[in-house]
């Protein structure tokens, strides 16, 4: 793959072969708390043009950043849908399902970044993935038992921007490594007030434990603009983790895509997604 740093204009134009964006509702009550209240939540699901219930599709769970909601990727920025349509029509990436949920629950404690980035792992595992993959044609084929989801982890990816990037590490890589083999943290790892030493240790531990359990990492595709407020901590953490993680092989199952002059904005994050989708579900370690 050859990196680009400006999105081609024609990628952001509407095409005749349009995917469908559906509203999806599900119930959640699992946050690892002693008393958890059932809550009805919504997500958006992108289905590629020609979606066929008789097929099996790879699936990406894609998170927004802080202070917004599940509308961000596909509704607030509808040109993201145009980009996805064009990429799949031109076979730049394989057709896949993309789910944009939210970690927020509409409560004050949701604004605590440390809390939500850690605790979304429970909803993700017990509620969101089983609900989505019972309803849509993924490689799980409706078997949303824990065994069924672990068996199909190589067909499942997780990515997110900013606070969603932190959640990619904490909710997916650290706590649900047996459910995902593809990861795309876009802009940051621990946040400006985070403990960088602790994050390095968590990355090293998660990958070593995954290897011990026979769980292969297909790709960790990190992204950041070099003028992004999250760049320094993200780059430092990954540069320190890399020599301690024999499981990470640059160019094989690990990359750090840096946008020269890129900042903490949607222009950069759409470029991140554009490149990540050329890696996910296609480029596998030899």
C-alpha positions in Angstrom: 0.0 0.0 0.0 1.3 3.5 -0.9 0.4 6.1 1.7 -1.4 9.3 0.6 -1.8 12.4 2.7 -4.6 14.2 0.9 -7.9 12.4 0.1 -8.6 12.2 -3.6 -11.6 14.4 -4.3 -13.4 11.7 -6.2 -13.3 9.4 -3.2 -15.7 11.8 -1.4 -18.3 12.0 -4.1 -21.6 10.0 -4.2 -21.6 6.9 -6.4 -24.4 4.9 -7.9 -23.4 1.8 -5.9 -24.4 3.1 -2.5 -24.3 1.2 0.7 -27.1 1.4 3.2 -26.8 3.0 6.7 -29.3 1.5 9.1 -30.3 2.4 12.6 -29.7 -0.5 15.0 -31.1 -0.7 18.6 -30.0 -3.0 21.3 -30.2 -3.4 25.1 -27.2 -3.3 27.5 -26.9 -3.7 31.2 -23.4 -5.0 31.6 -20.7 -2.7 32.9 -19.0 -4.9 35.4 -20.9 -3.1 38.2 -22.8 -4.6 41.1 -26.0 -2.9 40.0 -26.4 -2.2 36.3 -29.6 -0.9 34.9 -30.9 -2.1 31.5 -30.5 0.6 28.9 -31.7 0.9 25.3 -29.0 2.2 23.0 -28.5 2.9 19.4 -25.8 2.5 16.8 -25.5 2.9 13.0 -24.6 0.0 10.7 -23.1 0.5 7.3 -24.0 -2.3 4.9 -22.1 -2.4 1.6 -23.8 -2.1 -1.8 -25.3 -5.5 -2.8 -25.4 -6.7 0.8 -26.6 -10.3 0.8 -27.9 -12.1 3.9 -26.7 -15.3 2.3 -23.0 -14.3 2.5 -20.6 -13.7 5.4 -19.0 -10.3 5.8 -16.0 -9.1 7.8 -17.0 -6.4 10.4 -15.4 -3.3 11.8 -16.6 -1.7 15.1 -15.7 2.0 14.7 -15.8 4.5 17.6 -16.1 8.3 17.7 -14.2 10.7 20.0 -15.1 12.5 23.2 -18.2 14.7 23.5 -20.1 13.4 20.5 -22.0 10.2 19.8 -22.6 7.4 17.4 -23.8 9.8 14.6 -20.2 11.1 14.1 -18.7 8.9 11.4 -21.7 8.2 9.2 -24.3 10.9 9.9 -22.4 14.0 11.1 -19.9 13.4 8.2 -22.0 11.6 5.5 -19.1 11.9 3.1 -17.5 9.1 5.1 -20.2 6.9 3.5 -19.3 8.2 0.1 -15.7 7.2 0.8 -16.7 3.7 1.9 -18.9 3.2 -1.2 -16.1 4.3 -3.5 -13.5 2.1 -1.8 -15.6 -1.0 -2.1 -16.8 -0.3 -5.6 -13.2 0.1 -6.8 -12.1 -2.9 -4.8 -9.7 -0.7 -2.8 -10.9 -2.7 0.3 -13.1 -5.8 0.7 -16.8 -5.3 1.2 -17.5 -5.2 5.0 -20.0 -4.2 7.6 -19.1 -1.2 9.7 -20.8 -0.5 13.1 -20.6 2.9 14.8 -21.8 2.6 18.4 -21.2 4.9 21.4 -19.6 4.3 24.8 -21.8 7.0 26.3 -24.8 6.2 28.4 -26.1 9.8 29.0 -24.9 9.9 32.6 -22.5 12.2 34.3 -19.9 9.5 35.0 -19.7 8.8 31.3 -17.7 12.0 31.0 -14.9 10.4 33.0 -12.6 9.2 30.1 -10.7 6.7 32.3 -14.0 5.0 33.3 -15.6 4.7 29.9 -12.5 3.6 28.0 -12.1 0.7 30.5 -15.7 -0.3 31.1 -17.0 -0.2 27.5 -15.3 -3.7 27.2 -18.2 -5.3 29.0 -21.0 -3.9 26.8 -18.9 -4.6 23.7 -18.5 -8.3 24.6 -21.8 -9.2 26.2 -24.3 -6.9 24.5 -23.2 -5.1 21.3 -21.3 -7.8 19.4 -23.9 -10.5 20.1 -26.8 -8.2 19.2 -25.2 -7.0 15.9 -23.9 -10.4 14.8 -27.2 -12.0 15.5 -28.9 -9.5 13.1 -26.4 -9.2 10.3 -24.5 -11.6 8.0 -21.1 -12.0 9.6 -18.7 -14.9 9.7 -20.2 -15.8 13.1 -23.2 -17.0 11.1 -25.5 -16.2 14.0 -23.4 -18.2 16.5 -22.8 -15.5 19.1 -21.8 -17.8 21.9 -18.4 -16.9 23.3 -16.9 -19.8 21.5 -18.4 -18.7 18.2 -17.1 -15.2 18.5 -13.6 -16.3 19.5 -13.5 -18.7 16.6 -14.3 -15.8 14.1 -12.0 -13.1 15.6 -9.9 -12.9 12.5 -13.0 -11.5 10.7 -13.5 -8.7 13.3 -11.8 -5.3 13.7 -12.0 -2.5 16.1 -10.9 1.1 15.5 -11.6 4.6 16.9 -10.5 8.2 17.0 -9.2 10.2 19.9 -11.1 8.9 23.0 -12.2 6.1 20.7 -8.5 5.4 20.0 -7.9 5.0 23.8 -11.0 2.7 23.8 -9.4 0.7 21.0 -6.5 -0.1 23.3 -8.5 -0.6 26.5 -11.8 -2.1 25.6 -10.6 -4.2 22.6 -6.8 -4.9 22.7 -6.4 -5.3 26.5 -9.7 -6.7 27.5 -11.2 -8.5 24.4 -8.1 -9.7 22.5 -9.8 -13.0 21.9 -12.6 -11.3 19.9 -10.6 -9.1 17.6 -7.4 -9.6 15.5 -7.4 -6.2 13.7 -6.9 -2.9 15.5 -6.9 0.8 14.4 -6.1 3.3 17.1 -6.5 6.8 15.4 -5.0 9.6 17.6 -3.7 8.6 21.0 -3.3 5.8 23.5 -3.5 7.1 27.1 -4.5 10.8 26.8 -2.6 13.9 27.9 -2.8 12.9 31.6 -2.3 9.2 31.2 0.5 7.0 32.6 2.7 6.2 29.6 4.8 3.7 31.5 1.6 1.8 32.4 0.3 1.8 28.8 3.6 0.4 27.5 3.3 -2.4 30.1 -0.3 -3.2 29.1 0.5 -3.4 25.4 3.4 -5.8 26.1 1.3 -7.9 28.5 -1.7 -8.1 26.2 0.3 -9.2 23.2 2.4 -11.7 25.2 -0.8 -13.2 26.8 -2.5 -13.4 23.4 0.5 -15.3 22.0 0.5 -17.6 25.0 -3.2 -18.4 24.3 -2.6 -19.1 20.6 -4.3 -15.9 19.6 -2.7 -14.3 16.5 -2.5 -10.6 15.9 -3.4 -9.9 12.3 -2.6 -6.2 12.4 -2.2 -3.2 14.8 -2.4 -0.2 12.5 -1.7 3.0 14.5 -2.4 6.4 13.0 -1.7 10.0 14.0 -1.0 13.4 12.4 2.4 14.8 13.6 0.7 18.0 14.6 -2.1 16.2 16.5 -2.3 16.9 20.2 -2.2 13.2 20.8 0.8 12.5 18.6 3.6 12.7 21.2 2.2 10.3 23.7 1.0 7.9 21.1 4.3 7.8 19.2 6.3 7.5 22.4 4.3 4.6 23.8 4.4 2.6 20.6 8.1 3.3 20.0 8.8 2.0 23.5 6.5 -1.0 23.2 7.8 -2.1 19.8 11.2 -3.5 20.8 9.6 -5.3 23.8 6.9 -7.0 21.6 8.3 -9.7 19.4 4.7 -10.2 18.3 4.8 -6.8 16.4 6.6 -7.0 13.1 6.7 -3.7 11.3 5.3 -3.9 7.7 3.9 -7.4 8.5 1.4 -6.9 11.3 2.3 -3.4 12.6 2.5 0.1 11.2 2.4 3.7 12.5 0.9 5.8 9.7 1.9 9.5 10.3 0.2 12.3 8.4 2.7 15.2 7.9 1.0 18.3 9.3 -2.0 16.3 10.3 -4.0 17.6 13.3 -6.8 16.3 15.6 -9.6 16.6 13.0 -11.9 14.6 10.7 -9.8 15.2 7.7 -7.0 13.2 9.3 -9.3 10.5 10.7 -11.0 9.8 7.4 -7.5 9.4 5.9 -6.7 7.0 8.8 -9.8 4.9 8.0 -9.0 5.0 4.3 -5.7 3.4 4.9 -6.8 1.0 7.7 -9.4 -0.5 5.5 -6.7 -1.4 3.0 -5.1 -3.4 5.7 -8.0 -4.9 7.6 -9.2 -8.3 6.4 -6.7 -8.5 3.6 -3.0 -8.0 4.6 -2.1 -10.9 6.9 1.3 -11.9 8.3 3.1 -14.5 6.3 
